[in-house]
Amino acid sequence: MGVPTRHVALVAVLFTLLFIIFRTTFLPSSEALMSLNLPFSTHDSVSLSELASQPNASERANATFVILCRNSNLRGVIQSVRDVEDRFNRKYGYPYVFLNEEPFDEEFKRRVSVLSAAPMEFGTIPKEHWYAPPWIDEQKAAAARKKMGEDGIIYGVFALLCPFVFFLGSSCFGVPVGVGFVLKVDFSHGLWMLRYYWRVEPDVHFHCDVNSDPFRLMQDHNKTYGFTISMYEFEATIESLWATAKDYAQLHPEQLHPHNALGFISDDGGSKYNLCHFWSNFEIADMDFWRSEVYVSFFEFLDQKGGFYYERWGDAPVHSIAAALFLPRSSIHFFDEIGYEHPPYTHCPINGERWTKGRCSCSPAESFDYDGYSCLSRWEKTIRRLFP
């Protein structure tokens, strides 16, 4: 299947920004990662606090923060960046990439730039890349959005004209959408890409000190995807997503990892999707997975079916299904120590020692972890099946 030109151009623009900050911030590091055979408890015993004693713990990973926002999100961005800096990044200086549908104004850049000494890049996604691909029936998509709006489906009335066609599969400026992949871009001439990203949204809070480097945990312990909150998706927004994913799996059974996390997303061996997903407004992930042949092939298959436009397939269930099917479940990490709030939900460490060491400002009693709408208990059962 050919790769749409709009996707290639857009990804090239974004990775140009990433490379600019990368070449001024990082030194090359070995691609050989440590694969540690560590025991797992209910909350995955590889914790951030353990990294302090790891060799070369002072070296930064090949990573960045990515924030999708508008000029009108200035206050929310200031809130989020202040929390990131105060709780973690002032000690590490990881760079930031800000992306907007229009150029960032000087006031935005001035007020955000003073919050951190870390490198910052402000990028604009070209408008010509906002539109649906040519195989999408725009009238059918408009009718579907109208019906979703009439049925009261959250965000259902919004057109999927999102410029962020990128590896994050991020939200379209507050509207969750499903365009999420990364293509293989030819970085010859000695250019090499950032490896990890930490997605941050406006108006989020980090309630605990992050005393060691999450990026290094990902790198040194061979983790691919990290989360703090998991929950159920609205079924009406993804009615055909699981059937489509199963169609892909039947065509490519060799791509399913033998130690996958299918048990997290299905209670009956894959017949039905239980709607569990990792809430992707917080995710720390390895870009190599999103730009892998397996994920790109999976995403292109979904994209051709049109569910991002005719339904409201979001980045969270798409990322979660891909991670659960194609990764070993040991490479998916629950960041228990990172106290995180994206209203209306909060993850707060329940473990007393972690809460105290993190100087957490959140209340464990208010943590979403074991709310009836949370999927964390399902994740714990999935992990226990691998590490009893």
C-alpha positions in Angstrom: 0.0 0.0 0.0 1.4 3.4 -0.9 2.1 6.0 1.8 0.0 9.2 1.2 2.2 12.2 0.3 0.5 14.4 2.9 1.7 12.0 5.6 5.3 11.9 4.5 5.6 15.6 4.2 4.0 16.2 7.6 6.2 13.7 9.4 9.2 15.2 7.7 8.3 18.7 9.0 7.9 17.4 12.5 11.1 15.3 12.6 13.0 18.3 11.3 11.9 20.1 14.5 12.9 17.2 16.6 16.3 16.9 15.1 17.0 20.6 15.6 16.5 20.3 19.4 18.2 16.9 19.4 21.5 17.9 17.8 21.9 20.7 20.3 21.0 18.7 23.3 22.1 15.1 23.1 25.2 13.0 22.4 24.9 9.7 20.6 24.3 6.7 22.8 24.6 3.0 22.1 21.5 1.4 20.6 22.2 -1.7 22.7 19.6 -1.7 25.5 19.9 -3.6 28.8 17.4 -6.4 29.0 17.0 -7.1 32.7 15.1 -10.2 33.8 13.4 -8.5 36.7 10.6 -9.9 38.9 7.2 -8.1 38.7 4.7 -7.5 41.5 1.2 -6.2 41.2 2.7 -2.7 40.4 5.7 -3.8 38.2 8.6 -3.7 40.6 10.9 -1.8 38.2 10.4 1.6 39.9 11.9 5.0 39.2 13.6 5.1 42.5 15.7 2.2 41.6 17.4 4.1 38.8 19.4 6.2 41.1 21.8 3.2 41.7 21.9 2.2 38.0 25.2 2.8 36.1 25.4 6.0 34.1 22.2 7.2 35.8 23.2 10.9 35.2 23.1 10.5 31.4 20.0 11.6 29.7 18.1 9.4 27.3 17.4 10.3 23.7 14.0 11.9 24.4 11.7 14.9 24.3 8.4 16.3 25.6 5.7 16.9 23.0 2.8 19.3 23.6 0.0 19.9 21.1 -1.7 23.2 21.8 -3.1 26.5 20.5 -2.2 30.0 21.4 -5.4 30.1 23.4 -4.1 27.3 25.6 -1.3 29.5 27.0 -2.4 29.4 30.6 -2.9 25.7 30.5 0.5 25.2 28.9 2.1 27.3 31.5 0.4 25.2 34.2 1.6 22.0 32.7 5.2 23.1 31.9 5.6 24.5 35.4 4.5 21.2 36.9 6.8 19.2 34.6 9.8 21.5 35.5 9.1 21.7 39.2 8.5 18.0 39.7 11.1 16.6 37.2 12.7 18.4 34.3 14.6 21.2 36.1 17.1 18.5 37.1 17.4 17.0 33.6 16.7 19.6 31.0 14.9 17.5 28.4 13.7 19.5 25.4 10.2 20.4 24.4 8.4 20.4 21.1 5.2 22.5 20.8 2.9 22.0 17.9 0.1 24.3 16.7 -2.4 24.5 13.8 -1.2 28.1 13.3 2.0 29.9 14.1 2.6 30.5 17.8 2.4 34.2 18.6 5.3 36.0 20.3 3.5 36.3 23.6 3.0 32.6 23.8 6.6 31.8 23.0 7.9 34.5 25.4 5.9 33.4 28.3 6.5 29.7 27.8 10.2 30.0 27.1 11.0 31.6 30.5 9.7 28.5 32.3 12.6 26.3 31.5 16.2 26.5 30.5 15.6 23.4 28.3 15.6 23.8 24.5 12.2 24.6 23.0 10.9 24.4 19.5 7.6 25.8 18.3 6.2 24.2 15.1 3.2 24.8 12.8 1.5 22.0 11.0 0.8 23.1 7.4 -2.9 23.5 6.7 -2.7 21.5 3.5 -2.2 18.4 5.7 -5.4 18.8 7.7 -7.8 17.2 5.3 -9.1 13.7 5.0 -7.4 11.3 2.6 -9.0 11.0 -0.9 -10.6 7.6 -0.2 -12.9 9.1 2.5 -16.5 9.9 1.5 -16.9 13.4 3.0 -20.7 13.3 2.8 -20.8 10.0 4.6 -18.4 11.3 7.2 -20.4 14.5 7.7 -23.6 12.4 8.1 -21.9 10.2 10.6 -20.8 13.2 12.7 -24.2 14.7 12.6 -25.8 11.4 13.8 -23.2 11.1 16.6 -24.0 14.6 17.7 -27.7 13.9 17.7 -27.0 10.7 19.7 -25.0 12.7 22.3 -21.7 10.9 21.6 -18.8 12.8 23.1 -16.9 14.8 20.5 -18.9 13.1 17.8 -19.8 16.3 15.9 -16.2 17.4 15.3 -14.7 17.0 11.9 -11.5 15.1 11.7 -9.4 17.8 10.2 -6.6 17.4 12.6 -3.1 18.4 11.5 -1.3 16.2 14.0 -0.8 13.2 11.7 2.1 11.9 13.8 3.4 9.1 15.9 1.5 10.3 19.0 -2.0 9.9 17.4 -2.7 12.9 19.6 -5.8 14.8 20.2 -7.0 17.4 17.7 -6.6 20.3 20.1 -8.8 18.8 22.8 -10.8 16.5 20.5 -9.5 12.9 20.7 -8.9 11.5 17.2 -7.3 8.5 15.7 -4.7 9.7 13.2 -1.6 8.2 14.8 1.4 6.7 13.2 4.9 7.4 12.3 6.5 6.6 9.0 10.0 5.6 8.2 11.7 8.7 7.1 15.0 8.6 5.4 17.4 10.2 7.8 20.6 9.6 5.9 23.4 12.1 6.0 24.1 11.1 9.6 20.8 12.3 11.0 19.2 10.0 13.7 16.0 10.4 15.5 14.9 11.0 19.0 13.9 7.7 20.6 11.4 8.5 23.3 8.7 11.0 23.9 6.6 12.1 26.9 3.2 13.5 25.9 2.0 16.4 27.9 -1.3 18.3 27.5 -2.4 21.7 28.7 -4.0 22.0 32.1 -2.6 18.8 33.6 -1.0 18.4 37.0 1.9 16.4 38.2 1.4 15.9 42.0 4.6 14.0 43.0 8.3 14.6 42.6 9.7 12.4 39.9 13.1 11.7 41.6 14.6 9.6 38.8 14.4 9.6 35.0 11.3 7.9 33.4 13.1 8.0 30.0 16.0 6.1 31.5 13.7 3.5 33.0 12.2 3.0 29.5 15.6 2.7 28.0 17.5 0.6 30.6 14.6 -1.8 31.3 13.5 -2.3 27.7 10.1 -0.7 28.1 8.2 0.5 25.1 5.0 2.1 26.4 4.2 3.7 29.8 0.9 4.9 31.3 -0.6 6.1 34.5 -4.4 5.8 34.0 -6.4 3.2 32.2 -10.1 3.1 31.6 -13.0 2.0 29.4 -13.7 3.6 26.0 -17.1 4.8 24.9 -18.3 1.8 22.8 -20.4 4.0 20.5 -17.3 5.8 19.3 -15.5 2.6 18.1 -18.2 0.2 17.1 -16.2 -1.4 14.3 -12.6 -0.9 15.6 -12.2 -4.3 17.2 -13.6 -6.2 14.2 -11.2 -4.3 12.0 -8.3 -5.1 14.3 -9.2 -8.8 14.3 -9.4 -8.7 10.5 -5.8 -7.4 10.5 -4.7 -10.0 13.0 -6.1 -12.8 10.9 -4.2 -11.5 7.9 -1.0 -11.2 9.8 -1.0 -13.7 12.7 2.8 -13.8 12.7 2.9 -10.2 14.0 1.1 -11.0 17.2 3.6 -11.3 20.0 3.6 -14.7 21.8 3.6 -13.0 25.2 1.2 -10.2 24.3 -1.3 -8.4 26.6 -4.5 -9.6 24.9 -5.9 -10.4 28.4 -5.9 -6.7 29.2 -8.2 -5.8 26.3 -10.3 -9.0 26.0 -11.9 -11.3 28.5 -12.7 -14.1 26.1 -9.4 -14.7 24.2 -10.1 -12.0 21.6 -13.6 -12.6 20.5 -14.8 -9.3 22.0 -13.1 -6.1 23.0 -13.7 -5.2 26.7 -13.1 -1.5 25.9 -10.1 -1.1 28.2 -7.4 1.3 27.0 -4.5 3.3 28.3 -5.5 7.0 28.6 -3.1 8.5 26.1 -3.1 12.1 27.3 -0.2 10.8 29.4 2.1 8.4 27.6 5.8 7.8 27.6 6.7 5.7 24.6 9.4 4.5 22.3 9.0 6.0 18.9 10.6 3.0 17.3 7.4 1.1 17.9 5.2 3.7 16.2 7.6 3.8 13.2 8.0 0.0 13.0 6.8 -1.9 10.0 4.2 -3.7 12.2 2.6 -0.6 13.6 2.7 1.4 10.3 1.1 -1.6 8.5 -1.6 -1.9 11.2 -2.4 1.8 11.1 -2.6 2.0 7.3 -5.0 -0.9 7.4 -7.2 0.9 9.9 -6.9 4.2 8.0 -8.2 2.6 4.8 -11.3 1.4 6.6 -12.3 5.0 7.4 -13.3 4.5 11.1 -11.4 7.6 12.1 -13.9 9.6 10.0 -17.1 7.5 9.9 -16.9 6.7 13.6 -14.7 8.4 16.2 -11.8 6.0 16.6 -9.4 7.6 19.0 -5.7 7.5 19.5 -6.0 5.8 22.9 -7.8 2.6 21.9 -5.7 2.4 18.7 -2.5 2.7 20.6 -3.7 0.4 23.3 -4.8 -2.4 21.0 -1.5 -2.1 19.0 0.6 -2.3 22.2 -1.5 -5.1 23.6 -1.2 -7.3 20.5 2.2 -6.5 19.1 4.4 -6.0 22.2 5.4 -8.3 25.0 3.4 -7.3 28.0 6.6 -7.0 30.0 7.5 -3.9 27.9 4.4 -2.0 29.0 4.9 -0.1 32.2 2.6 1.4 34.8 4.2 4.5 36.2 2.8 4.3 39.7 5.2 6.9 41.2 4.1 9.7 38.8 1.1 11.4 40.4 -0.8 12.7 37.5 -4.1 14.6 37.0 -6.0 15.2 33.8 -9.4 16.5 35.0 -11.6 14.8 36.0 -9.3 11.8 36.8 -6.2 11.5 39.0 -3.6 8.8 39.5 -2.1 9.1 43.0 0.4 6.6 44.4 -1.4 4.4 47.0 1.8 3.0 48.3 2.7 5.0 51.4 6.4 5.0 50.9 6.2 6.1 47.3 3.7 8.8 48.2 6.0 10.1 50.9 9.2 10.0 48.9 7.4 11.8 46.1 6.2 14.6 48.4 2.9 14.1 46.7 0.2 16.7 46.9 -2.6 14.4 45.8 -4.8 12.3 48.1 -4.5 8.5 47.6 -8.1 8.3 48.5 -9.0 10.2 45.4 -7.0 8.1 43.0 -8.8 6.7 40.0 -6.9 3.4 40.2 -9.7 1.2 41.5 -12.7 3.3 40.5 -15.3 1.2 38.8 -14.5 2.8 35.4 -10.7 2.1 35.8 -9.0 -0.9 34.1 -6.0 -1.0 36.3 -7.1 -4.2 38.1 -7.4 -5.9 34.7 -3.8 -4.8 33.9 -2.6 -6.2 37.2 -4.2 -9.5 36.4 -2.6 -9.5 32.9 0.9 -8.8 34.4 0.5 -11.5 37.1 -0.2 -14.1 34.4 3.4 -13.4 33.2 5.1 -12.8 36.5 3.1 -14.6 39.2 
